[in-house]
Amino acid sequence: MSRLRIGKPSSQGVNGFLASEMGRLCFRHDNSGLSNGTLLERKFFCHHINGTRVACPAMEYRRILLHGQPIRAHVEGDELVTGSGERVPIDEAEHLPPVEPSKIIATHLTYRSRVDEFMTKLPPAPTYFHKPTTSLNAHLGEVVRPQRCKYLNFEGEIAIVIGSTAYDISQDEAARHIAGYTIANDYGLHDFRDTDAGSMLRVKGSDTLCPLGPGLVTDWDFRDKRIRTLVNGEVKQEASTSEMEWDMHYLVADIARTITLLPGDVILSGTPAGSRPVEPGDVVTVAVDGLGELTNTIVSGDVAVRPEVGAQPSDSEEVLSTALGGDWEFRGIRAPQGPGAKHYESEVTE
C-alpha cells in the first residue's frame, strides 16, 4: 500500500477538501436519501430533508482515499463505512488527514514534565506558533527528514479540532465549538533552531511535519488521559493530560480572543518530556487513550537543503540542547548559548 507523503497543495486545498466541509461529518440514510449533518453543542446531528434534527452518537470519523477520491467514513469495528454504505477494511485504507484546517496553531509549553526536563519556567500564559497547512500529513504517512539535516524530533500531542466558528468566547463556551479531537505528532526540525526559535517556521512548519489522525473522535473527554510516544515499539514519552497547566478549553478561549477559529481549524496542545531525534527507517507511534494510534515512518528526503541561500542547518549548542532535551550534557550545569536560547528562560544560574 502506498504511503501518503504530502508535499505541494492542490488548487482545491490539501487533498481536495476545503475547511468549510468540516461541519458535514455525520450522515444517515432514510427513504429520502443521504443528508448532511452540522455540529452543535459538541455533538453531531443528522438532518432529515424536512429539517427534523436527530442526535448522532459520538463516533470516530476518518478521511481516506477511495477510488482516487477523498472520502469521509466512520468507524464500525475493523471497517470504515462511507456515506454511501461502502465498507473498507481499516488495515487496507489509505488515510488522509482527518480534517482540512484553514490554520494550524501549536502551543509551546503546557506539560509540566517538559518544563522540568528543560529546567525552564512556564510563562504566565500560553504562547503559540503557526504551522503552514502544507506541513499536514496523515496516519501511515512518511515524515521527511531533508538531506543535510540531522535533528528531527518527534513530539506526541493531542489536537483540538474546531467544529463551529469561535471568536471572543469564554472557557465555559469553548466545548460547544469543539468538533472533537485527534492525535498529532508535532515534529521539529531543530537544525534550524538558531534562526527560527521564535517563529518555529522551518523547525515545525516544513513539509510532512504535522501528521494528524487516524481519525476525528467526537465527544471525547480530555481529562486524565494517557499519552505515549513509541519509537520502533519502545516507549519514549509517557504522560497524562492531568499534568497540563492549561487545558483544552483554556487554549481555545485564549486564541479566540483575537483570532477567529473556523470549522476544521486545529490547535496542537503541547507535548510532554522525552522528545528526541529519530532516524530514517524509524517507525513512530503516538497512542492516546480513546483516540487510538497515529503511526508514521521517517524517511530521508529526495533533495538536500540548498546551501546557496538562507540560514543553513546547524549543530550548534542551541540545536543540540533542544534536540537532546534532558540528555544534553550540560543540562543542569548551565544554560545553552545561542541567539534563540533566550526564548526559554532557564532556571540554571550562569
N, C-alpha and C positions, 0 to 999 in steps of 0.2 A: 504494500500500500504506500502511495506517495505521501510525503510529509509536507505539511503547509510551511511555506517559507515566504513570509510577506516581505516585499521589497517596495515596489512602487505602487501608489494608489491608482485605482482606475478612475475614469471620469465620473463614475456613479458613486464614488466613495469606496472605502476599503471593502473589497469582495462584493460590491454591487448593492449593498443595503444602506439606506440613509438612516440617520439618527431618529428621524420622525417616525420611523416604523417601530420604535421601541415599544410604544403603547399597545401594538396589536400582537399580543402574545398568547392570548387564551382563546381557544376555539371550541365550538360544539357543532354537532350535526343534528338537524331535525328535518322535518318534512320540507321546510323552506330552504334548506341548503346550509352552506357554511357561512357563518357571520363572525365578525371580528369583535374582540373584547378590548376594553380600556381599563386603565388602572385607577383604583380608588381605595383609599384607606389601607394601603399595604397589601391588598388582595386584588386578584384579577377577577373581572366579571365578564361573563359572556352575554351577548345580547341576541334575543330573537329579532326577527325583522320587524315585529310590531313594537319593539323598543322595551319589552319587558326585561329587566335586569336579573340575572341569576348568578349567584356567587359560585366561583370555581374553587375547588380545594387547592391548598398550597401544592405546588408542583415544581419539577425541575425541567427547564427548557434548554434546548441546545440548538445551535445553528450548525448545519452540516452542508457539505457539497454533495448534491444528489442529482444524477443525470446532467451534470455540468452546471447546475444552478444552485445558488444559496437557498436553503430551505430551513424553516423552523420546525422543530419537532419537540415533543415532550417525552419524558422517560416513563416507560412501563416495564418494570422488571429489567431484563437484559436487552430490551429493544427500545428503539426510538420510533415514535408514531407521528407521522406528519399530519397536517390538517386535512389531507385527502384520504387518510386512513392507511397509507402505505407504511409498512413496518421494515425497519432496518436494524440488524443486529448491531449493538453498540460497538463491539470489537471490530466491526467491518466499516464503521462510519469514518468519513474524512471530516474532521472537526474544523469549524471556523470559530473565531472569537464569538462568544455568546451574545454580544451586543455591539452596536455601532455608535460609539460616542462621538459627540462633537468636540469633546475635550477630555483629557485625562489629567487629573490633578493628584499629585502624590504628597505624602506627609513625610517630613524629615525624621522626627523623633517622637515616638509615642510609648514604646515599650521600655519599662524600667531596666530590664536586663541588658538592653543595648546601651543605655546610658551608663550603667555600671561598668560594662565591658570596656567602654572607651574612656572611662574615668572623666566624664564630662558632666554637664549640668543641663537639666531640662530648661528650655526657655520659659518665660512666664505664660506663653500661649503657643499653640502650634504654629510652625512655619511650613511653607509649601513650595513646590516647584511644579513645572508643567512638562508633560511628556507629549511629543507630537503623536498624532494618530497613526503615522507611518511606522511607529515602533510596535504596533499591535502584532500579536502572534496568537497561536491557539494551542490547545491540548494536542500533544504529539508533534507539534511543530519543531523545526530546527532553529536553535538560537545561534546566531553567527558571532564568532569572535574574529574581528578583522585581522588580517595579517599585519604584523608589526606590533600587535597588542598582546599583552600577557596577563592582565589583571581584570578578568571578567568574573564578577562575583554574583552569586545567587542571593536573593532576598525574598523569602517566602512571606506572602502578605494576604490579607483579606480585602477584597474590593467591594465597595459600596456601589450599587447601580441605581441611578436616579430613575424614577418612574413617571413623575409629573413635574412640571416646571416649578422651580423653587427660587424665591427671592424674598429677602427680609422676613425670615421665619424664625420662630423660637425653637429651642431644643425639643420642647414638647410636641411641636408641629412637625418635626423632621421625619418621623416614622411614616407619616402618610404620603410623603414624597419619595419614599424609597421603594423601588420595584422589587429588590431582592439583593442577593449577594453572590459573588463568585470568588474563585481563587485567583491570585495573581502571583507572578514572580517578577519582582522589580529589579531585573538585572542591572548591574552597574559596571560600566567600562572605565575602571578607575585610572587607566593610563592617562586620562585627560583631567584628573583632579586638579592639577596645578593651575589650570586656566578656567575650569568650569565648576569650581567647588560651590559657588553660589547659585548659579543658574541651573547647573546639572544638565545642561542641554545635550552635550555629546555623551557625558557619563551615563545618563539614564534615558536619553532620547534617541539613541542610534537605532537603526532598523533591527527588528525582531526582538528587541529587549523588553517587550511588555506582553508576555503570554497571559491570556485570561482563559478560564474555563475550569472543568469541561463544560459546565452549564450554569445557568442562572437559576438559583433556588429562591423561591418566594417564601415569605412568612417564616424566615429563619431567625431565631433568637441568638444574637451575637454574644450574649453573656456567658462567661466561664466556658469557653470552647477552646479545645486544644488545637494548636497549630504546630506542624512539624515539617521540616525540610530534610529530605534524604538524598544523598549522592551515591549512586551505584548501590542503593539498598542500605547505606549506613546513615543513621540519624546525625544530622549536623546542627539543626536548630530545633528546639522544642520549648514551647511556652504556652501560656494561657492568656486569653483576651482579658482576664481579670487583672493583669499587670499593666494594661494600657492606662496612661494618665488621662487621656481624653477619649471618650467612647465615640461610636459611630454617629450618634445623633448630634453630639457636640461638633464634630468635624463638618457635617452637612450644614448645620446652622451657622457656623463660623464663616465658611466660604460663601454662603448665600447672602451674607450681609452686603456684599458689594458685587458679587458675580452671579449672574443668572445661571442656574443649573437647569439643563434641558433633559428631557427624557432620553435615556441611554448614556448620559454622561457618567464617568467613572471616577471615583475617589479611592486611591490606594491608602490604606490606613496605617502603614508603618510596619517595620519588621523587628523581631526580637534579636537577641545576641546570636552570634555564631556564623554570620555571613563570611564566606571565604571564596577564594578564586577556584574556578573549575577549568578543566582542560577539554579540548576536542575529544569526543568519544564518551565523555561522562553523560550519564543519564540522571536528571534531577527531577525529583518529585516533591511537590508541596501537598501535604494532606491536612485537611481541616475537618473537624467533627461536623457532620451534617452537610458538608459541601462536596465531599468526595476527594479526588486526587487529580492534580494537574501535573502532567509529565512532559518533559522536553529533553531533547538531545543536543549537546553542544557540538558545533561543527566549526571548522576553520573557514574563514571567508575565501571567496574566489579571487579577490583582489586585495592589494595592500593599501593602507592609508597613504595617500600621496605625500611625498616628502617636500615638494617644492612650494607648498602654500600652507599657511596656518600653523597653529601650535602642533607640536609633534607628540606622539605617545611618549610617556616618561616613566622612569622607575625611581623617581625622586623619593625622599623620605616621606613626604606628604602622601604620595601614592601608596607606598608600602605600608605606612601606618594605618591607612584606611582599609586597604585590601586585606591585610592580615589581622585586623581587629585586635583582640586580646593576645594574639600570638606575636605581635610586633615586639622586637627585642628590647625596646626602650619603654614599653608600656609600664607606667607606674614610676618611672625614673625621671622622665622629662617629657615635655610636650613636643610634638612634631614641629619641624620647621617647614616653612613654605608660604607662598602668597595666599593660599586658601585655608591654611591651618586655623586662622583666627575665626573661621566660620563657626567652629565649635569651641566653646570656652572650656579650657582644661581645668581640672581640679588640682593638677600637679603644679606645685610651686617651682618656678625656674630657679 
